[in-house]
């Protein structure tokens, strides 16, 4: 780890070392520009020694990638999270000397990285959305409908969510970050996402379930997602995702519809993965007969490398 990366880690801004692993690597994941991984709603960089992107940073680093894990508000609007991420992107560029970064975002991390690419495309080489909420979430719509603005139920729900987000921040070293669960929920609704897409349309499909532009303002756009809810009986999160997935009348990963996840070049949208599997959780308990999630991140890094990114 470089001196500057260690300083950033001490501030709680980044959780992954800036330099590649010291052991000899194959160069398979050695992209031209650093990779930044961005978590979703109620996410974190690393908490109590556990990566949000479980085992993924280390697996990318060991074959040459420079990997940073951003830490933005666990709950806040896309724009607030995006501004936090933009600040961290500039810090990464300053300490590495790189001109651009490759952004990979999961869930709410998808719109978050799109915001940065929209306001500062000169700093971004590529955007990869993994299970991203790019056209809104049916779950957010239901929750917003169940807790009307200004109601007692909204206040109670917001207090509980803010408490959870605060706890996540404390255990992950990001207690300085502001939390706003209501703003986060509203950002992920279909209506608010449509408004966001009108302002940041790059890569968004113009049809219900198509592909978007592959390259906009010099930024490459990619996406992939799962389309299953129950994938391993030993995964404790599968039951909850099976229930939330019932809200959809179409393929989904338990929290995001597959059509909503599509952005730019759609690598695939029907992996046997749910929303948690997409980041290799619960602790790597995933579908036994599907490509391992870690492999997908490695393949994407190699894809970026081969594209000169």
Secondary structure, 3 states (H helix, E strand, C coil): CCHHHHHHHHCCCECCCCCCCCCCCCCCCCCCCEEEEECCCCCCCEECCEECCCCHHHHHHCCCCCEEEECCCCCCCHHHHHHHHHHHHHHHHHHHCCCCEEEEEECHHHHHHHHHHHHCHHHEEEEEEECCCCCCCHHHHHHHHHCCCCCHHHHHHHHHHHHHHHHHHHHHCCCCCCCCHHHHHHHCCHHHHHHHHHHCCCCCCCCCCCCCCCEECCEEEEEEEECCCCCCCCCCCHHHHHHHHCCCCCCECCCCEHHHHCCCEEEEEEECCCCCHHHCCCCCCCCCCCCCHHHHHHHHHHHHHHCCC
